[in-house]
């Protein structure tokens, strides 16, 4: 069974990488022919995928997430969020180390161990109370630290906002997640719960976006790219232009996150 699951991961990775290469190839071609400063050279394709994602969300994911919030107590939803954050934390650990953040990487290792053991598989976030803070690192941020350019903006089917630089993280985060290697009979319902819980956590954020945005697609793109700059610079991005779509927010307000 483990062998079968590993083959599934490899096949998934192969398809995803080929899809990203295809889109990035289109993007590179159009960038060379047009404005090299254009961050969204395949906007027409991206907007079509955005319509697909929005339709899927409107008629499937959002209604399920809303009912999930209604019928699932907040403490239980918090536990579910903690659990999935913990099982995906190996990707954070790896990228902390790849970025040369050795002290942070060691802290991340202890966070994962304590939450897994004492926090009952991560259902309870005991590490934060112990002073082991949560970090957000991924392969896209690692490539940025190594000097890789952002590349074209991508709106991937189902996954949503991304860039050529960030997209390979979908492969590593999947490969490093222990849930990937469990039996298919358990994998699919657990994965569905993860998707529903993630969508439920974003209900308020997308409500704000829909109320504030004249062009939802452009707003989402700019919010995503600015949030990526925020993460790459560990919360201290270059000041120039960063707050352009958040000018009316007080400085102590949280930045809108679109995932």
N, C-alpha and C positions, 0 to 999 in steps of 0.2 A: 504493500500500500504506500509506503514512504517513497518507493521507487517511482510509482505512478505519479504521485504528487510532485516529485522533483521534475519529472518530465513535463508536467503541466506548467510548472513555473518557467522552465526553459522555453517552452513553446510560447507562453504568454510574453516573456521577455523578447523573444525573437520577433513576434508580431508587433509589439509596441515599438521596439527600436526601428523596425522597418517603416512603420507608420510615421515616426518622428523624422527619420531621414528623408522620407518622401516629402513631408511638409516643409522641412528646412531647406530641401533642395529647391522647391518652388519659391520659397521666401528669398533664398540667395539669388536666384535668377532674376526675380523682380527687383530686388535691391540694386543689383548691378545695372539694370536697365533704367532705374529711376532714381529717386532720392535716397542716398545712402543713409540719411538720418531718419528715415521712416521706420518706426518701431513696429509697424503693423502692415508689412507689405502684402500680406495675403488676407486683407480684411474681408474681402468678399466671401472667401471660403470660411473664415472664422465666424462671420455673421450667420452663415448657414448652419454651422455647428451650434452656434449660440441659440438659434431658433429651435433646433432639435432638442438641446438640453433644457431650454425653458419649457417646451411643450411636455417633455418627460417629467419635469419637476412639477408643472402646474397640475397635471392630471394623475400623477402617481406619487412622487416623493413627498411633495408638500402636504397633501391631504393625509397621508400615512403619518408623517411627522407630527402634524397638528393633533391627530388622535392619540399618538404616542405620548405627547405632552399631557393631554387631558387625563389619560388613564394610568399613567406611570408616575408615582410619587417622585418629587424632586430628589430626595436622598438616594433613591434607586437609580435615577438617571445620572446622578453624580458618580455613583459607584461604577456604572457602565462606562462613563467617560474616562474615569481613572484607570479602569482595566485596559481599555483599548490604547490609552496613552502609554501605559506601561509596557504592553507587549510590542509596541512599535518603537520603544526607546533604544533598542540596539542600534538602529540607524542613527540616532542622535549621538550615541557614544562613539561610533565609528567616525562620524564626521567631525566631532569635537577634536578627536585625535588627529585626523587628517589635516585639520586646520592649524595644528600645532598648539592647541589649547590643552596642554597636558594636565594642568590642575583641574580645569573644568571637566576634562574627560574622566579623570579619576573620581571626581565628585559624581559624575553621571553614572559611573559603574556602581558606586555605593548606593546611589539613589535607586537604581534598578534592582539591586540585590535586596535592599531593605524593604522596598515596596512589594517585591515578589514574595519574600519570605514572611515578613511581619505583617504586611498589608494584605495578606491573603490573595496572592496573585495580582496585586495591584488594585483591588477594589477600594482599598483605603490608602490615601496618600500620607503615609507616616513620615516619609523622607523630608517633606517640606517642613514639618514641625521639628525635625531634627536639624534643620538648617541646610539641608541639601536641596537647593532650589532647582526648579525645572528649567531646562534650556530648550531652545528650538534651533536645531541645526539639521541640514540636509545636504545632499550632494550638489544641488544648485548653488548653495552658499559656499560650499567648498571650492567649486570651480571658480566662483567669483573671487574668493580669497587668493586662488592660484593665478588670477589674472585673466581668466576667460571672459570674453565679452558676452553680453546678454543674449545676443541673437534676436531673431524675430519673435514677436508675440504670437502665441498659439492658443486657440480655443479648442481643446480636445473633446471629442464626443464623450459624454458621461463625466469625465474628469474636470472639464471646464478650463479656467484660466491657467496658462502656463507659458513657458518660453522655451526656445531651443536649448538653452543652458540648463533649465530646471527639469525638463522632461525626463532625462535619464534617472532621476531620483525615484520615479515611479517603479523602475525595475529594482533598484537596490532596496528601497523600503519594503517592497513585496518579498524579495528574497531573504531579507533579514528578519522578517516577521514570523515568529514561531507558529502562528495560526495557519500560515500558508501550508504547513506540512502535516496538518491533522487530516483525519479521514474526511472524504468528501461529504459524507452524511452529516458531519458536524460543521464542516467548513462553510457550506452555503448558508445555513441559518445564522451562524455566527457573523458571517460577512454582511448578511442582510441587516442584522441588528446594528452593526457598526455604521452602515450607511444611514439607517433611519435615525440613529442617535446623533450622528454628525449633522444631519439635516435639521433635526430638532434644535440643536445648539445654535444654528444659524438663522432661525426663524425671525428673530428680532432684527438681526443685521440686514437681512434681505428686505424686510419691511421698511427699514430706514432708507435703504438704497432705492427701492421702488418709489418711495415718496419724494426723495430728493433729486432723483436723476431725470433730466430731460431726455437724454439718450442713455438707456440702461446699459447698453453694450459698452459705450465709451467710458461711462462712469466706472463700470466694473473693471475694465482694462486698466485705467489710471490708478484705481484703488489697489489693484493687485500689484502693479509695478512699483508703486510707492511703498507698499507694505514689504515687498521683497528688498528694496533698498534699506528699509528700516531694520530688517532681520540681518542682512549682510553686514551692516555696520553696527550690529549689536545695540540697537536702540539710539545710535547717535549718527544719523545719516547727514550728508551734506545739507546745509540749511537752504541753499538756493533752490527754489522751485519745488521743494519737497511738499510743502503744505498748500500747494496751489488749489487743490480741490477740497481742502479742509479749512479754508481761511476763516470761516465763521465759527469754528470750534475753539473753545478756550484751550490754552496750552495744557491744562491738567486733565482734559477729556481724553479717553482712550481713542486710539486711531481705529477707524473703521477697517475691519479685516474681511476681505472677500476671499474665500478658499475655493 
